[in-house]
Structure formats: C-alpha cells, structure tokens
Amino acid sequence: ILEAFELAFLWAFVAEMIVMMAALGPRRYWLSPATAFDGAIVIISCVQEAMGTSGPLTALRTLRLLRVLNKLAGRWPSFRVLLKAMVKTGYSLNYWLGLF
C-alpha cells in the first residue's frame, strides 16, 4: 500500500511540474531555483521508479523531504525562520566535527 501512495504522489508531482511549466514556460521554470529544485526531484524520482526500487538513486529519496519542507517554508514564515536556524546550526556543526 505504501508503494501505491508513493506512485500516486509521484504522479501528482509530475502533473504539478507539467502545469507549472505550461504556466511559466520551460525557460522561466528552470531559471527559478525553487521550481528547478522541484523539477530535478521529480525527474530523479521518475528515473528511480523506472529503474526499480533497489536502484542507486534510492539514497536520494531524502531530497523529497526537502521538497516538502521547501513548500512549507514558502507558506509558513515562522517555519522558514526555524529552517534557516537549523541550516546555520548544521554549518556550525561541520566546523565542530572538523576538530575531530
């Protein structure tokens, strides 16, 4: 049942990508960082689906979560502030890990 939901969401995202490309035009769609990121995630997901569930792109599934978080941050300003703080903390931890 989980695979059915995954496929349904993939088709919904493909439909969204097609509608956005029709509305913005391919050039404006791919020049905007947010829509280009969404489009890349959708294309990677389609390639992964075509290759099967155990392909090398399975590790990129976490990017789907980033896509959803990006959408939420666009509509929820306080959540955007929280995400920015988390990203800055991640960068700071990178330097801290360099000590070891």
Buried (B, 14 or more C-beta within 10 A) or exposed (E): EEEEEBEEEBEEBBEBBEEBBEEBEEEEBBEBEEBEBBBBBBEBBBEBBEEEEEEEBEEBEEBBEEBEBBEEBEEEEEEBEEBEEEEEEEEEEEEEEEEE
